[in-house]
Structure formats: structure tokens, C-alpha cells
């Protein structure tokens, strides 16, 4: 193992420019340091030129599909059915069907109310956009037995 001072002793500090040996260093070092202003100017010009070329060829692409991991099974399933989901955004549609009767069945209405309440109170749900027969913003038209139209509000 070498002593601590031998590496620094081989490269003494030159305190004055007249003590500097202009023939020291390799040819590349002498070329660069002798013409350093030219080297800096050429480097700045090349940087500006390449920056201008890159800026003119830059295309802004905010394509959501290119950011998704297409090898993931959920994403593959989404891509398979994407044509059916156009325009929905981050919307979840929950359909509750009464297979044993009509919409006025008391059991069905109670089930619908329970599902609406549960979805409405789910964390992360934008509550102002929840729509159901049980929401106050929902209105519908009812035809009475006499054939008259009646506006209803939930």
C-alpha cells in the first residue's frame, strides 16, 4: 500500500501562471485548455442547435392508453371491452333489476333503497352524481289509471 502523500506529490500545485509548463498534459488537454473560450462557444452553439432541433420535433402526446400496463389481466380485459365503455369516464353503473315483478314491488324498492344508501356512503364516491329512484334530485313521470301524466319527485 502506498503512503498517503505520494499521489499529491506527483501533482504539485502551480501557484503562478509563469511557473506553469505549457507543454504539460496530453495534446487533447493542451488543445482544450489553450482554446477554452472557443471550446465553450462551440459547445454552447451545438447545445442550442440540438435543442432547437429537438424542440421542433417534439410532439405532445397525452394518450392515456400508452401509460397503462397492457400486460396486466385487468387492463387486457378493459381493452377488450373498451369500445363498449366509450364516454363513461370513471363512472360505475349499478343496475338493480326486479326479476319477479315491476318497479313498484315493496321488496324491490327496499332492496334498491338499501343498495343506494350503501353506494352513496361508500368512501370515494362523488355523492352529487349518484342517481337512483331514492335520490331527491330524480324525477319521473307517472301515468295514472285515468290516463293523466303526473310528475313525481323522489
C-alpha positions as CSV (number, residue, x, y, z in Angstrom):
1,X,0.0,0.0,0.0
2,X,1.3,3.4,-0.8
3,X,1.8,6.3,1.5
4,X,-0.8,9.0,1.9
5,X,1.2,11.9,0.3
6,X,2.7,10.3,-2.8
7,X,-0.3,10.9,-5.1
8,X,-0.4,14.6,-4.3
9,X,3.4,15.0,-4.5
10,X,3.3,13.8,-8.1
11,X,0.9,16.7,-9.0
12,X,2.3,19.8,-7.3
13,X,0.1,22.9,-7.1
14,X,1.2,25.7,-9.6
15,X,0.6,29.0,-7.8
16,X,1.7,31.3,-10.6
17,X,1.0,31.2,-14.3
18,X,4.7,31.8,-15.2
19,X,5.6,28.6,-13.2
20,X,3.1,26.6,-15.4
21,X,4.7,24.4,-18.0
22,X,2.6,24.8,-21.2
23,X,3.9,21.6,-22.6
24,X,2.5,19.5,-19.7
25,X,-0.5,17.3,-20.2
26,X,-1.7,15.4,-23.3
27,X,-2.3,17.0,-26.7
28,X,-6.0,16.9,-26.1
29,X,-5.7,18.7,-22.8
30,X,-3.4,21.3,-24.3
31,X,-5.8,21.9,-27.2
32,X,-8.9,22.2,-24.9
33,X,-7.3,24.4,-22.3
34,X,-5.4,26.6,-24.7
35,X,-8.6,27.3,-26.7
36,X,-11.1,27.1,-23.9
37,X,-13.2,30.1,-25.0
38,X,-13.6,28.6,-28.4
39,X,-14.5,25.2,-26.9
40,X,-17.1,26.8,-24.7
41,X,-18.6,28.8,-27.6
42,X,-18.7,25.8,-29.9
43,X,-20.3,23.7,-27.1
44,X,-22.9,26.4,-26.5
45,X,-23.7,26.6,-30.2
46,X,-24.0,22.8,-30.6
47,X,-26.3,22.7,-27.5
48,X,-28.5,25.5,-28.9
49,X,-28.7,23.8,-32.3
50,X,-29.5,20.4,-30.9
51,X,-32.1,22.0,-28.5
52,X,-33.8,23.8,-31.4
53,X,-33.9,20.5,-33.5
54,X,-35.4,18.6,-30.5
55,X,-37.9,21.4,-29.8
56,X,-39.2,21.4,-33.4
57,X,-39.6,17.6,-33.4
58,X,-41.3,17.3,-30.0
59,X,-44.8,16.1,-30.1
60,X,-47.1,16.4,-27.1
61,X,-49.0,13.2,-26.6
62,X,-51.3,12.8,-23.6
63,X,-52.6,9.4,-24.6
64,X,-53.9,7.6,-21.5
65,X,-53.6,4.2,-23.2
66,X,-49.9,4.4,-23.5
67,X,-49.4,4.8,-19.8
68,X,-51.2,1.6,-18.9
69,X,-49.5,-1.7,-18.2
70,X,-51.0,-3.7,-21.1
71,X,-49.8,-7.0,-19.8
72,X,-51.9,-6.8,-16.7
73,X,-55.1,-9.0,-16.9
74,X,-57.4,-6.2,-15.7
75,X,-56.1,-3.8,-18.3
76,X,-56.3,-6.5,-21.0
77,X,-60.0,-7.1,-20.1
78,X,-60.6,-3.3,-20.2
79,X,-59.0,-3.0,-23.6
80,X,-61.1,-5.9,-24.9
81,X,-64.4,-4.1,-23.9
82,X,-63.2,-0.5,-24.3
83,X,-65.4,0.0,-27.4
84,X,-68.5,-0.6,-25.2
85,X,-67.3,1.8,-22.5
86,X,-66.6,4.9,-24.6
87,X,-67.9,8.2,-23.0
88,X,-68.3,6.7,-19.5
89,X,-65.2,8.1,-17.9
90,X,-64.8,7.0,-14.3
91,X,-68.5,6.1,-13.9
92,X,-69.8,2.9,-12.4
93,X,-73.3,1.9,-13.4
94,X,-75.1,-0.4,-11.0
95,X,-78.3,-1.9,-12.4
96,X,-80.8,-3.4,-10.0
97,X,-83.4,-5.5,-11.7
98,X,-86.6,-6.9,-10.3
99,X,-87.0,-10.3,-12.0
100,X,-90.2,-11.2,-10.1
101,X,-92.3,-8.2,-10.7
102,X,-92.4,-4.5,-11.5
103,X,-90.7,-1.4,-10.1
104,X,-93.5,-0.8,-7.6
105,X,-92.8,-4.1,-5.7
106,X,-92.2,-3.2,-2.0
107,X,-89.3,-5.7,-1.5
108,X,-87.6,-4.5,-4.7
109,X,-87.9,-0.8,-3.6
110,X,-86.5,-1.6,-0.2
111,X,-83.6,-3.5,-1.8
112,X,-83.0,-0.6,-4.2
113,X,-83.0,1.9,-1.2
114,X,-80.5,-0.3,0.7
115,X,-78.2,-0.5,-2.3
116,X,-78.5,3.2,-3.0
117,X,-77.6,4.0,0.6
118,X,-74.7,1.7,0.7
119,X,-73.3,3.1,-2.6
120,X,-74.0,6.7,-1.5
121,X,-72.0,6.2,1.7
122,X,-69.1,4.4,0.1
123,X,-65.8,6.3,0.6
124,X,-64.6,7.9,-2.6
125,X,-68.0,8.2,-4.2
126,X,-68.8,11.6,-5.7
127,X,-72.2,11.9,-3.9
128,X,-73.6,14.7,-6.0
129,X,-73.6,12.4,-9.1
130,X,-75.3,9.4,-7.5
131,X,-78.6,8.8,-9.3
132,X,-81.4,6.5,-8.1
133,X,-85.1,6.4,-7.5
134,X,-84.3,7.2,-3.9
135,X,-82.3,10.3,-4.6
136,X,-84.1,13.7,-4.2
137,X,-82.8,15.0,-7.5
138,X,-84.5,12.3,-9.5
139,X,-87.9,13.0,-11.1
140,X,-90.1,10.8,-13.1
141,X,-93.5,10.9,-14.9
142,X,-96.3,8.6,-13.9
143,X,-99.4,7.8,-15.9
144,X,-102.4,7.4,-13.6
145,X,-105.2,4.9,-14.2
146,X,-107.2,7.8,-15.7
147,X,-104.5,8.4,-18.3
148,X,-103.2,11.6,-16.8
149,X,-99.5,12.4,-16.5
150,X,-98.2,13.1,-13.0
151,X,-94.8,14.4,-12.2
152,X,-93.2,12.7,-9.3
153,X,-90.1,13.5,-7.2
154,X,-88.2,11.1,-5.0
